[in-house]
Amino acid sequence: MPTLRPAVAGLLLSAALVVFGRPEAGLAEATGDPLKLTNGLYVDPSSAVAAYVRRHPEDTELASKIAGQASARWFGAWSGDVKAGVTAYTTAADRAGKLPVLVADNLPGGPCGVGGGAADAAAYRAWIAALSDGIGTRPAVVVLEPDALARLDCFPPAQWDGRIAMLKYAVGLLAVKNPNTWAYLDAGNVTSGDAKEMARRLRLADIGKIRGFAMNTANYFTTAESTTRGTAILQALGGGSHFVIDTARNGNGSDGNSCNPPARKLGTTPAVATSPVDLHLWLRTPGESDGPCGLTPTLPVRTFSPLLAHHLITGT
C-alpha cells in the first residue's frame, strides 16, 4: 500500500531501525509490517478485566476466556495526557515483542452529535498528533473513530466537510509519522447504509494512504456477515485495501440491539485472518459496557462488568 514518498519513508524507516530492539531477537528490521515486527497481539495487563481477575483469582473461567485474550485499549477525551498514555502502552507492548491495538475515539461531538470528544477541530488535530507521537515508530494497530463515517448523517450537511477533513488529517498524520502502524478507518457495520456510499466516504477521508478499514467495531454482527459487507466495500473501492473485524462479542450474531443485549456470545479469539481480512480483533473488550442500557442499565460506557462478561461466556 503506497503511503510515503521514498525519501520520507527512508528517513523514517532508518530511524525505526535504531529503536526497534526485541528482547528475544535483538535488532529487528523496520518493514512497515507490524506483524513481522512482533510475535502475536498484546494482552494488556493493565486492562480493567485483568485488574478484576487479580482481585478475584477464583474466577478462572474469566481469566482464561477474556483476561487472557488480546483486546484493544480505547483512547479519547477521558484519557488525560494521551501522548503519555499511548507511549506507556505501546512501549510496554514493544518490550514484550507484542502488537498493541488502539482505538482513537475523540472526534468533536462524538459519533452522532451526542456530545463528548475534542472541543473543536483544532483540539482534535492536537490530540491525534499527540496520539501519533505516542506511537512513534513502534509497531501498532490503530482503528480510527468508530462510527464517524457511518453516522455522518447525524450532523448537518454543512458540517460534513469539516468532519471529513479531521479524519483526513488523522489518516495523513499516521501514514507519515507512524511507518510501522497499520491504521484502519472505521466503516461501521452491516447496517451502515449502502456499501458504495461507505466506499465514497472512505475515499474522501483518504483511505488509500493507510492499511484499510474496520468492520463491526463494538457491535455484534457475525464474522461471516461482516466479511461479506467488508468485501462489498472493498469491491466498491476498486480493491487495494484491507479490513479488520471486531469479533469480540459476535458469537451469536446480532439481535438488532447494540447496547448490552442479552444472549450474545464471545466470538473468534483475536488472530491473523485470511486476506482481504487482516485480523480478527477484540476491539470492545468483552464485559465492558456499551453504556447504561440493556443488561446493565446503570453502567457507564467502557466500564467492566463481570455480569456482562459471564453472559458472553455462556451465551445466555
Secondary structure as a PSIPRED ss2 file (coil, helix, strand):
# PSIPRED VFORMAT (PSIPRED V4.0)

   1 M C   1.000  0.000  0.000
   2 P C   1.000  0.000  0.000
   3 T C   1.000  0.000  0.000
   4 L C   1.000  0.000  0.000
   5 R C   1.000  0.000  0.000
   6 P H   0.000  1.000  0.000
   7 A H   0.000  1.000  0.000
   8 V H   0.000  1.000  0.000
   9 A H   0.000  1.000  0.000
  10 G H   0.000  1.000  0.000
  11 L H   0.000  1.000  0.000
  12 L H   0.000  1.000  0.000
  13 L H   0.000  1.000  0.000
  14 S H   0.000  1.000  0.000
  15 A H   0.000  1.000  0.000
  16 A H   0.000  1.000  0.000
  17 L H   0.000  1.000  0.000
  18 V H   0.000  1.000  0.000
  19 V H   0.000  1.000  0.000
  20 F C   1.000  0.000  0.000
  21 G E   0.000  0.000  1.000
  22 R E   0.000  0.000  1.000
  23 P C   1.000  0.000  0.000
  24 E C   1.000  0.000  0.000
  25 A C   1.000  0.000  0.000
  26 G E   0.000  0.000  1.000
  27 L E   0.000  0.000  1.000
  28 A C   1.000  0.000  0.000
  29 E C   1.000  0.000  0.000
  30 A C   1.000  0.000  0.000
  31 T C   1.000  0.000  0.000
  32 G C   1.000  0.000  0.000
  33 D C   1.000  0.000  0.000
  34 P C   1.000  0.000  0.000
  35 L C   1.000  0.000  0.000
  36 K C   1.000  0.000  0.000
  37 L C   1.000  0.000  0.000
  38 T C   1.000  0.000  0.000
  39 N C   1.000  0.000  0.000
  40 G C   1.000  0.000  0.000
  41 L E   0.000  0.000  1.000
  42 Y C   1.000  0.000  0.000
  43 V C   1.000  0.000  0.000
  44 D C   1.000  0.000  0.000
  45 P C   1.000  0.000  0.000
  46 S C   1.000  0.000  0.000
  47 S C   1.000  0.000  0.000
  48 A H   0.000  1.000  0.000
  49 V H   0.000  1.000  0.000
  50 A H   0.000  1.000  0.000
  51 A H   0.000  1.000  0.000
  52 Y H   0.000  1.000  0.000
  53 V H   0.000  1.000  0.000
  54 R H   0.000  1.000  0.000
  55 R H   0.000  1.000  0.000
  56 H C   1.000  0.000  0.000
  57 P C   1.000  0.000  0.000
  58 E C   1.000  0.000  0.000
  59 D C   1.000  0.000  0.000
  60 T H   0.000  1.000  0.000
  61 E H   0.000  1.000  0.000
  62 L H   0.000  1.000  0.000
  63 A H   0.000  1.000  0.000
  64 S H   0.000  1.000  0.000
  65 K H   0.000  1.000  0.000
  66 I H   0.000  1.000  0.000
  67 A H   0.000  1.000  0.000
  68 G C   1.000  0.000  0.000
  69 Q C   1.000  0.000  0.000
  70 A C   1.000  0.000  0.000
  71 S C   1.000  0.000  0.000
  72 A C   1.000  0.000  0.000
  73 R E   0.000  0.000  1.000
  74 W E   0.000  0.000  1.000
  75 F E   0.000  0.000  1.000
  76 G C   1.000  0.000  0.000
  77 A H   0.000  1.000  0.000
  78 W H   0.000  1.000  0.000
  79 S H   0.000  1.000  0.000
  80 G C   1.000  0.000  0.000
  81 D C   1.000  0.000  0.000
  82 V H   0.000  1.000  0.000
  83 K H   0.000  1.000  0.000
  84 A H   0.000  1.000  0.000
  85 G H   0.000  1.000  0.000
  86 V H   0.000  1.000  0.000
  87 T H   0.000  1.000  0.000
  88 A H   0.000  1.000  0.000
  89 Y H   0.000  1.000  0.000
  90 T H   0.000  1.000  0.000
  91 T H   0.000  1.000  0.000
  92 A H   0.000  1.000  0.000
  93 A H   0.000  1.000  0.000
  94 D H   0.000  1.000  0.000
  95 R H   0.000  1.000  0.000
  96 A H   0.000  1.000  0.000
  97 G C   1.000  0.000  0.000
  98 K C   1.000  0.000  0.000
  99 L E   0.000  0.000  1.000
 100 P C   1.000  0.000  0.000
 101 V E   0.000  0.000  1.000
 102 L E   0.000  0.000  1.000
 103 V E   0.000  0.000  1.000
 104 A E   0.000  0.000  1.000
 105 D C   1.000  0.000  0.000
 106 N C   1.000  0.000  0.000
 107 L C   1.000  0.000  0.000
 108 P C   1.000  0.000  0.000
 109 G C   1.000  0.000  0.000
 110 G C   1.000  0.000  0.000
 111 P C   1.000  0.000  0.000
 112 C C   1.000  0.000  0.000
 113 G C   1.000  0.000  0.000
 114 V C   1.000  0.000  0.000
 115 G C   1.000  0.000  0.000
 116 G C   1.000  0.000  0.000
 117 G C   1.000  0.000  0.000
 118 A C   1.000  0.000  0.000
 119 A C   1.000  0.000  0.000
 120 D C   1.000  0.000  0.000
 121 A H   0.000  1.000  0.000
 122 A H   0.000  1.000  0.000
 123 A H   0.000  1.000  0.000
 124 Y H   0.000  1.000  0.000
 125 R H   0.000  1.000  0.000
 126 A H   0.000  1.000  0.000
 127 W H   0.000  1.000  0.000
 128 I H   0.000  1.000  0.000
 129 A H   0.000  1.000  0.000
 130 A H   0.000  1.000  0.000
 131 L H   0.000  1.000  0.000
 132 S H   0.000  1.000  0.000
 133 D H   0.000  1.000  0.000
 134 G H   0.000  1.000  0.000
 135 I H   0.000  1.000  0.000
 136 G C   1.000  0.000  0.000
 137 T C   1.000  0.000  0.000
 138 R C   1.000  0.000  0.000
 139 P C   1.000  0.000  0.000
 140 A E   0.000  0.000  1.000
 141 V E   0.000  0.000  1.000
 142 V E   0.000  0.000  1.000
 143 V E   0.000  0.000  1.000
 144 L E   0.000  0.000  1.000
 145 E C   1.000  0.000  0.000
 146 P C   1.000  0.000  0.000
 147 D C   1.000  0.000  0.000
 148 A C   1.000  0.000  0.000
 149 L C   1.000  0.000  0.000
 150 A C   1.000  0.000  0.000
 151 R C   1.000  0.000  0.000
 152 L H   0.000  1.000  0.000
 153 D H   0.000  1.000  0.000
 154 C H   0.000  1.000  0.000
 155 F C   1.000  0.000  0.000
 156 P C   1.000  0.000  0.000
 157 P H   0.000  1.000  0.000
 158 A H   0.000  1.000  0.000
 159 Q H   0.000  1.000  0.000
 160 W H   0.000  1.000  0.000
 161 D H   0.000  1.000  0.000
 162 G H   0.000  1.000  0.000
 163 R H   0.000  1.000  0.000
 164 I H   0.000  1.000  0.000
 165 A H   0.000  1.000  0.000
 166 M H   0.000  1.000  0.000
 167 L H   0.000  1.000  0.000
 168 K H   0.000  1.000  0.000
 169 Y H   0.000  1.000  0.000
 170 A H   0.000  1.000  0.000
 171 V H   0.000  1.000  0.000
 172 G H   0.000  1.000  0.000
 173 L H   0.000  1.000  0.000
 174 L H   0.000  1.000  0.000
 175 A H   0.000  1.000  0.000
 176 V H   0.000  1.000  0.000
 177 K H   0.000  1.000  0.000
 178 N C   1.000  0.000  0.000
 179 P C   1.000  0.000  0.000
 180 N C   1.000  0.000  0.000
 181 T E   0.000  0.000  1.000
 182 W E   0.000  0.000  1.000
 183 A E   0.000  0.000  1.000
 184 Y E   0.000  0.000  1.000
 185 L E   0.000  0.000  1.000
 186 D E   0.000  0.000  1.000
 187 A C   1.000  0.000  0.000
 188 G C   1.000  0.000  0.000
 189 N C   1.000  0.000  0.000
 190 V C   1.000  0.000  0.000
 191 T C   1.000  0.000  0.000
 192 S C   1.000  0.000  0.000
 193 G C   1.000  0.000  0.000
 194 D C   1.000  0.000  0.000
 195 A H   0.000  1.000  0.000
 196 K H   0.000  1.000  0.000
 197 E H   0.000  1.000  0.000
 198 M H   0.000  1.000  0.000
 199 A H   0.000  1.000  0.000
 200 R H   0.000  1.000  0.000
 201 R H   0.000  1.000  0.000
 202 L H   0.000  1.000  0.000
 203 R H   0.000  1.000  0.000
 204 L H   0.000  1.000  0.000
 205 A C   1.000  0.000  0.000
 206 D C   1.000  0.000  0.000
 207 I H   0.000  1.000  0.000
 208 G H   0.000  1.000  0.000
 209 K H   0.000  1.000  0.000
 210 I C   1.000  0.000  0.000
 211 R C   1.000  0.000  0.000
 212 G E   0.000  0.000  1.000
 213 F E   0.000  0.000  1.000
 214 A E   0.000  0.000  1.000
 215 M E   0.000  0.000  1.000
 216 N C   1.000  0.000  0.000
 217 T C   1.000  0.000  0.000
 218 A C   1.000  0.000  0.000
 219 N C   1.000  0.000  0.000
 220 Y C   1.000  0.000  0.000
 221 F C   1.000  0.000  0.000
 222 T C   1.000  0.000  0.000
 223 T H   0.000  1.000  0.000
 224 A H   0.000  1.000  0.000
 225 E H   0.000  1.000  0.000
 226 S H   0.000  1.000  0.000
 227 T H   0.000  1.000  0.000
 228 T H   0.000  1.000  0.000
 229 R H   0.000  1.000  0.000
 230 G H   0.000  1.000  0.000
 231 T H   0.000  1.000  0.000
 232 A H   0.000  1.000  0.000
 233 I H   0.000  1.000  0.000
 234 L H   0.000  1.000  0.000
 235 Q H   0.000  1.000  0.000
 236 A H   0.000  1.000  0.000
 237 L H   0.000  1.000  0.000
 238 G C   1.000  0.000  0.000
 239 G C   1.000  0.000  0.000
 240 G C   1.000  0.000  0.000
 241 S C   1.000  0.000  0.000
 242 H E   0.000  0.000  1.000
 243 F E   0.000  0.000  1.000
 244 V E   0.000  0.000  1.000
 245 I E   0.000  0.000  1.000
 246 D E   0.000  0.000  1.000
 247 T C   1.000  0.000  0.000
 248 A C   1.000  0.000  0.000
 249 R C   1.000  0.000  0.000
 250 N E   0.000  0.000  1.000
 251 G C   1.000  0.000  0.000
 252 N C   1.000  0.000  0.000
 253 G C   1.000  0.000  0.000
 254 S C   1.000  0.000  0.000
 255 D C   1.000  0.000  0.000
 256 G C   1.000  0.000  0.000
 257 N C   1.000  0.000  0.000
 258 S C   1.000  0.000  0.000
 259 C C   1.000  0.000  0.000
 260 N C   1.000  0.000  0.000
 261 P C   1.000  0.000  0.000
 262 P C   1.000  0.000  0.000
 263 A C   1.000  0.000  0.000
 264 R C   1.000  0.000  0.000
 265 K E   0.000  0.000  1.000
 266 L C   1.000  0.000  0.000
 267 G C   1.000  0.000  0.000
 268 T C   1.000  0.000  0.000
 269 T C   1.000  0.000  0.000
 270 P C   1.000  0.000  0.000
 271 A E   0.000  0.000  1.000
 272 V E   0.000  0.000  1.000
 273 A C   1.000  0.000  0.000
 274 T C   1.000  0.000  0.000
 275 S C   1.000  0.000  0.000
 276 P C   1.000  0.000  0.000
 277 V E   0.000  0.000  1.000
 278 D E   0.000  0.000  1.000
 279 L E   0.000  0.000  1.000
 280 H E   0.000  0.000  1.000
 281 L E   0.000  0.000  1.000
 282 W C   1.000  0.000  0.000
 283 L C   1.000  0.000  0.000
 284 R C   1.000  0.000  0.000
 285 T C   1.000  0.000  0.000
 286 P C   1.000  0.000  0.000
 287 G C   1.000  0.000  0.000
 288 E E   0.000  0.000  1.000
 289 S C   1.000  0.000  0.000
 290 D C   1.000  0.000  0.000
 291 G C   1.000  0.000  0.000
 292 P C   1.000  0.000  0.000
 293 C E   0.000  0.000  1.000
 294 G C   1.000  0.000  0.000
 295 L C   1.000  0.000  0.000
 296 T E   0.000  0.000  1.000
 297 P C   1.000  0.000  0.000
 298 T C   1.000  0.000  0.000
 299 L C   1.000  0.000  0.000
 300 P C   1.000  0.000  0.000
 301 V C   1.000  0.000  0.000
 302 R C   1.000  0.000  0.000
 303 T C   1.000  0.000  0.000
 304 F E   0.000  0.000  1.000
 305 S C   1.000  0.000  0.000
 306 P H   0.000  1.000  0.000
 307 L H   0.000  1.000  0.000
 308 L H   0.000  1.000  0.000
 309 A H   0.000  1.000  0.000
 310 H H   0.000  1.000  0.000
 311 H H   0.000  1.000  0.000
 312 L H   0.000  1.000  0.000
 313 I H   0.000  1.000  0.000
 314 T H   0.000  1.000  0.000
 315 G C   1.000  0.000  0.000
 316 T C   1.000  0.000  0.000
